[in-house]
Amino acid sequence: MMRRQGDRMFVSGPVTLANVADVLREGCDELRAGVRTIDLGEVTELDSSLLAALFAWIRAAKSNGTEVVFANLPEGLMTVARLYGVAELLPSGAPRS
C-alpha cells in the first residue's frame, strides 16, 4: 500500500473509508521519519476520505515543524477537492526549504 524512496512516499491501491485509518497512521509515521513528498499517482480507487487524510498529513507535518507536498494528485481527488472548495489548499510541487 505504501513504499518509500528517500523523502518521498508512494501511496498505491485503494484509499477509501474501509482502509483510510491505516493509511493515515502509516503516513503520519513516515512523515515523522522524514517524508516530505507524498505521491498519489498509484492510487487506484478513492473517496473523500483520502482528502481528509491529506489534510491530516498537512497538520501532522506542521506539528513536526515541517511541510509536506503532494505529487500526482488523482483527477478524481481534485474533482472532490474542487467540489468542497479546498483544492487551492493542497500543496503540490517541491517542499520549501
C-alpha positions as CSV (number, residue, x, y, z in Angstrom):
1,M,0.0,0.0,0.0
2,M,2.9,2.4,0.7
3,R,6.5,2.4,-0.1
4,R,9.2,5.0,0.5
5,Q,12.1,6.2,-1.6
6,G,14.2,8.8,0.2
7,D,12.0,11.6,1.4
8,R,9.1,10.5,-1.0
9,M,6.3,8.2,0.0
10,F,4.2,6.4,-2.7
11,V,0.6,5.5,-1.9
12,S,-0.8,2.7,-4.0
13,G,-4.0,0.8,-4.3
14,P,-7.4,1.9,-3.0
15,V,-7.8,4.5,-0.3
16,T,-11.3,4.5,0.9
17,L,-13.3,4.7,4.2
18,A,-12.5,0.9,4.6
19,N,-8.8,1.5,5.0
20,V,-8.1,5.2,5.4
21,A,-7.3,4.9,9.2
22,D,-4.4,2.5,8.4
23,V,-3.2,4.7,5.5
24,L,-3.4,7.8,7.7
25,R,-1.5,6.2,10.5
26,E,1.3,4.8,8.3
27,G,1.6,8.2,6.5
28,C,2.0,10.0,9.8
29,D,4.7,7.5,10.8
30,E,6.5,8.2,7.6
31,L,6.2,12.0,8.0
32,R,7.9,11.7,11.4
33,A,10.6,9.6,9.7
34,G,11.4,12.3,7.2
35,V,9.0,12.0,4.3
36,R,8.4,15.4,2.6
37,T,6.5,14.4,-0.6
38,I,3.5,12.1,-0.8
39,D,3.0,10.7,-4.3
40,L,-0.6,9.6,-5.1
41,G,-0.1,8.6,-8.7
42,E,-0.6,4.9,-7.9
43,V,-3.9,5.2,-6.0
44,T,-6.4,3.0,-7.8
45,E,-9.7,3.9,-6.0
46,L,-10.6,6.7,-3.7
47,D,-13.3,8.5,-1.9
48,S,-13.5,11.7,0.1
49,S,-11.7,10.0,3.0
50,L,-8.4,10.4,1.1
51,L,-8.9,14.1,1.0
52,A,-9.4,14.1,4.8
53,A,-6.1,12.1,5.1
54,L,-4.3,14.7,3.1
55,F,-5.3,17.5,5.4
56,A,-4.4,15.4,8.4
57,W,-1.0,14.8,6.9
58,I,-0.6,18.6,6.4
59,R,-1.4,19.1,10.1
60,A,0.9,16.3,11.2
61,A,3.8,17.8,9.2
62,K,3.2,21.2,10.6
63,S,3.1,19.8,14.1
64,N,6.5,18.3,13.4
65,G,7.8,21.7,12.2
66,T,8.0,20.6,8.5
67,E,5.9,20.8,5.4
68,V,4.6,18.2,3.1
69,V,3.7,18.4,-0.6
70,F,1.6,16.1,-2.8
71,A,2.6,14.8,-6.2
72,N,0.4,13.2,-8.9
73,L,-2.9,14.1,-7.3
74,P,-5.6,11.9,-9.0
75,E,-8.1,13.8,-11.0
76,G,-11.0,12.2,-9.1
77,L,-9.5,13.6,-5.9
78,M,-9.1,17.0,-7.4
79,T,-12.7,16.9,-8.5
80,V,-13.8,16.3,-4.9
81,A,-11.4,19.0,-3.6
82,R,-12.9,21.5,-6.1
83,L,-16.4,20.5,-5.2
84,Y,-15.6,21.1,-1.5
85,G,-13.8,24.4,-2.4
86,V,-10.5,23.3,-0.9
87,A,-8.4,22.4,-4.0
88,E,-6.2,25.5,-3.6
89,L,-5.3,24.4,0.0
90,L,-3.4,21.2,-1.3
91,P,0.3,22.0,-1.6
92,S,1.9,20.4,-4.6
93,G,5.4,20.7,-6.1
94,A,8.7,20.9,-4.2
95,P,8.7,21.4,-0.4
96,R,10.1,24.7,0.7
97,S,13.5,24.7,2.5
